[in-house]
Amino acid sequence: MKNYFNAEIKNLQEEIRELCDSSDNKKRIQYWERYEGDDDYLWHATTKKKDEIPFTVELENVAYSKILKYSIIEYYSNPEVYVRESLRKIIWRYKNINDCSPVGKSILYWPGVGFEKSLFGFPQQFTEEDAWVCREELRKRLPIEELGEIDFKTNKVMIDTINFYHEMLNIVDDDFKVLFPQWCRSPWGVAWHLRGISNLLIDIYDEPEWVKTFLDYLTKARIKYSNDRRQLIGSGKYLCNIYDDEVLSPVISPDIYRNFILPTEIRLSEYFGGVGYWHSCGNTTIFQKDINRIPNIHLVHVGPWTDLSEAEKAYDEGIVLEKVVCPNKDVMQLEKTGIESLLNDYKNTVLRHKLTVRADGFEFGKSAESCEKGIRKIQEWVEIANRVFFDDCR
């Protein structure tokens, strides 16, 4: 494959090396237990000190594509474009968002939110708005043996993913890492995507044992994928991440979580030696005491609709809380005094745990004016966060 952007990619890597060695970046590193992508794959780092509240900001891919003017379809289909735009995103964020996120020499290869479902024959839909989960579903309860195994050597999605990964490796210099996709979504989340939530809830009442067998199959499939991934990239066993956006109230009940979902997540934690990051954007307040039963969780997402004061009480003290704000309600639509009040509330609520605050999920309108307005508002939020959490001393 001919590298049309070779000179530009070389220059971008050199710029990142310089940023990595800067005094500001070294200061940012000090806030975290880990500071750049590793075999855990997704970078949601744990706070190092209890008396500091580092905060991070991240934009959605569609927002970066508008700022940096690249095609999302090309981004997901051309390894050169993926590498170039990933490097440009790293540099742009560092230079324009004065949060606590350090720079590292790693590129996260994320094939899209529907990646896990695509492994079962339901291809993702790629548009200029991002990669979307295929809308097709399993229309009936199949015997589990008919679903088959995911083999890195024969599964078409895996063959394409591995080839894309190796092409990226050939593009970057030896001191840069490319992080191969981890299976992140929970067994319940993949079951939801494959079967559809309406069907899955009916299944729970009609044939609960089939659902448990289905979830057991998906748990084993994830473990096998992770073992094959480790063999491919030559890594040891690493903490898993559990992305559980499909665990949310009032769509599912505590009994459903406790009886069907929790056993698979405990099993994953026991196999991987812990959970690096447990995530759900939904309201998880009523599930928190049960989530806390998962052994060795390092970091747990407390989303915009989840009660932070209840999280403070429900989770063991050693678990770091990641309080995530709503990008529209808590940033874009909030005046300065409201932002300051909200951030102070977080600061005063969490006393037992280490805390980090994250603002993500930002998307902008199509016009340049909309992008500029959104960026200015994010920068205003960052300025206030620096004042609240660090007394402007960063």
N, C-alpha and C positions, 0 to 999 in steps of 0.2 A: 504494500500500500504506500502510495506516494504521500509524503507529509508536506502539504501545501503551506502549512503554518509553522514550519520548523523554526525559522528565525524568530518569529513572534513568541512561540512557546518557550524557546530558550531564554528570551528576554524576560518573559513573565516569571519563569522559575528563578532567574537571578534576582529579580525584584523581591520575590518572596523570601529568598535566602537573606537578603539585606534586612527585610522586615523582621524575620525570625531573630536576627542578631541585635535588634534595636533594644535600647534600655526600656522603652515602653512595653515592648512585647514580653521581655523578661519579667517585668512587673506584673503583667497580666497573668503570666504562668503561675505566679505565686499564690493566686487565689484558689487553685484547683488541685485535687488529688492527681488527676490526669489532665493533660492539656492539648493533646492532638489525637487524631484518629488512630486507633490501634486495631487489634483483632476483634475487639468488641464492636467495631464497625460504626455505630452511630454515636456522635459526640454529644452526650449530655453528661457533663462532668459533675463530680461530687465536690461540694464545698469543703475546703481544707480546714477553716477555722470557724468556730461557733460565733465569734464576735464580729465576723465580717459577713456581708450579704452581697456577694457578687451577682451581677445581673447580665443577661445576654439578650441579644436581638437577632432574629432571623427573618428573612423575607421568603416568600414562596417563589418557586422557580419562575412562575409567570411574571412576577414583579421584576425579577432580575432580567428576564428576557426583554422587558420593555425599557428598562434603564440602559442595558448594554446592547440592545438591539440585535438579538440573535433569534433564530428559529428554534422553537422547542422540538419540532419534528426532526430537524437536522441534529439537534442536541442528543436525542435518544437514538438516532440511527447512524451517526457518524462519529467514530471514536476520536478523531482529531478535534471536531467541534466540541465534543464533551470535555476533552482535556482543556482546550483553550478557554472555554467559557467557565469551567470550574476554577481555573487559575485566576481569571479576571474577576469572578465573584469574590474569591478570597481577598484579593487586593482591594476591590471596591468597598467591601464591607469594613475592612480594617481602616481604610482612609476616611470613610464617611460616617461610621457609627462608632462613637467613642464609648463602647461598652467594655465589658471585662473579657471578651472573647479573644484569646491569643491566636496567632497564626502558626500553622504547622505545615510541614512539607508532605502533605497527604491529600489525595483526591478520593472522595467518597463516591464509589460507583453505586448509584441508586437507580435501578431500572424502572421504578414507578410503583405507585401504590397498589396496583393490581398484580404485582409480580408473582406472589404466592399462588393466586388463583390461576394465573396463566400456565403454571406448571402442570395443571390438570386438564389442559386442552381448551382453555377459555382465554383467547388472546386479549391483551390490553388494547385499548383504543387510544391512539396517539393523535392529539390535536395541538393547535397553537395555544390552547389553554392548559395543557399538561397531559399526563398519561392517566387514563381513567379505567376503572374496573369494568370488565366486560359485563353487560347486562344479562347475558344468558345464564341460566341456572340448571342444576340437576333437577329434572322435572319429576323424578320419582325416587323413592328410597331404593338404591341399588344394593345388591349384595356387596359387602365390602371388598371381597376378593376381585370383583370386576373393576375396581378403581385402579388397581395395579400399583407398582412402585415407581418412584421418581429416580431414574438412573441418569447420572451425569453423562454417561457415554451415549445414551440413546434418546433421551428426552430432547426434542427439538429446541425448546426454550433454553435448556441448559447448554446445549451445544452452541447456540447463538450467543448466549451470555458469556461463556468461557472464551469464545473467539474474540468478542468485543473487549473483554478484560485483557487478553494477551496483546491485542493491538494497542490498547492504552499503555500497557507496560513498555511496549517497544517505542512509544512516543516520548515518555518522560525520561528524565535522567535517573541514574541509579540511586541518587540520594532522595528521590521522591517515591512515596508509596502510593499504590492504587489499592483501595480497600474493596475486596470482592464482596458482592451482596450477601448479607446474612438474611436468613429467614427470620423475620422480625414479628410477623403477626401471630397472635395466639391461635391455638387450635380452634377455639370458639369463633374467632374472627374469620378464619378461613372457612369454617363450616357455614357461617352466615353468608359469606360471599358465594360459596358453591351452591348452597341449597336455597338461599333467600330467606330473609327473616320470617316472613309469614309462614312459609313451609316449615321452617325449623321449629317455630313455636308450636305449630300443630303436631309436628313429629314428637315433641316432648310429651304431649298429652296422649297421643295415639300409640306411639311405640318408643317409650323412653329408653328401653334397652338398646334399640337400634342407634339412637342418638349417642349413647355412651360408647357403643362400639365404633361409631363414626369418629367421635372425638379421640378415642384411643388410637385409631388408625392414623389420624392427622398428627397426633403427638409423636407416634413412632416415625411418621414421615419426616417431621421436623428434625428429630434426632438423627435420622439417617442422612438427611441433607447436610446437617451441620458436621457430621463425621466425614462425609465426602468432601465438604468444603475445606475442612482442616487438612485433609490429605492433599487436596489440590494446591493449597497455598503454603503448606508446610508449617502449620501453627500447632500449638498445644491447645488443650481445652480452655475455653474462655467463658466468662459469665454470659448468660443469655439476656436478651432484651425481650420484653413482652409488650407488644403493641396491641392494646385491648380497647380500641375505640368503640367496639361493639358491646362493651360492658357499660351500660348507662341506665339510669333510672329516668322515667318509669317504664322503659321498654322491656326490661327484664326485672325479675323479682330477686330479692336476696336468696330465696330458696333455689331458684334456677342457678344462680351463681354458685351457691354453696354445694349443691348436689351434682351439677354437671360440669361446671367450668373450673372451679377451684382445684379439684383433684388433678386435672391436667397441668395446672400451673405449678402446683407443689411438686409434681413429678418432674417437670422441666427444671425447676430450681435444684432439686436433689441431683439430677443427672449432671447439670452444668456447674454445680458448686455454688449456685446463687444467681440472683437476678440483678444485673447491672442497672436496669432501668425498667420500671413498670409504668405504663402510659395508658391513659384514656382521656380524650378530650371531653367526654360526657360527664354528667353529674354522677359521681361515685360516692357521695357522702354516705349512703346507706350500706355500701359494700366495704367501707374502709376497715372495719374490725376483722372482716373475713380476709381481705387482702393481706392484712398484717400477719395472718397465719402462714403465708408463704415464707419458707425459711430463707434467711440471708438476702433480703432485699437491700440494695445499696441506696437507691434513689427512686422516689415515687412522684409521679406527676399529680399535681393538685390543680385541676383545670378551672376555668372561669366560673363554672356553675357548681363547683364543689366547695363545700364549707371549709375554709382554712382552719377555723377554730376547732372544728370537729377532727380534722386531720391531726392537729397538734395533740389532741387527746388520744386518738385511736392508734396511732403508729408508735412502735417502740422507739425509744430515744435515739438509738444508733442509726435510724433511717433518715437520710437527708430528704427534705421536702423541696420540691421544685414548684413554686407557685407560678402559674402561667396566667397571664392577663388576656382578656378578650381584645383583639386588635382594633375592633371598631368601637365597642362600648367603653373600654378602659383607656384607649389611646386616642384614636382619631376623633371621637366625638366628645372628649372630656376636656374641660378648660384646665389651665395650669393649676389652679387651687384644688380642683378635684383630683388631679393626678397626684399631687403632693399629699393630699389627705389619704388617698387610697394606699399609696406606698408606705406612708407612716403607719397605717393600720396593719399592713403585713408585718412591718418591723416590730410593732408592739404586740402582735398576736402570737408570734412564734418565739417561745422562750426556751423550750426543752430541746429543740432540734437545731441542727444546722439548716440554713435556708438559702436557696438561690431563687431569684425572680427572673422570669423569661417572658419576653414579648415576641410572639411569632405569628405566623399565618397571614402576613401582610400581602395584600393584592391591591393593585392600583387600577384606575380607569385607563382607557386607551390613549388619552391625550397626554402630551408632554407636560402640560400644566397640572394634570392630576398626579403624575409621578412626582413632580417637583413639590407639590403641596404635601403629598404623603411623606416624602423624605424629610421635609422641614418639620412635620409634626412628630415623626419618630425621633428626630434629633432633639426636639424640645423635651420629649419624654425622657430621653437619655440624660439630658442636662439636669432635669429634676431628680432622676434616679441617682445621679452622682452626688447631688446635694443631700438627698435624704439618707442614702446609705453610706456615703463617704465624706460628708461635710465638705464637698468640693475639693478634697485633698488627693484625688487620684491623679 
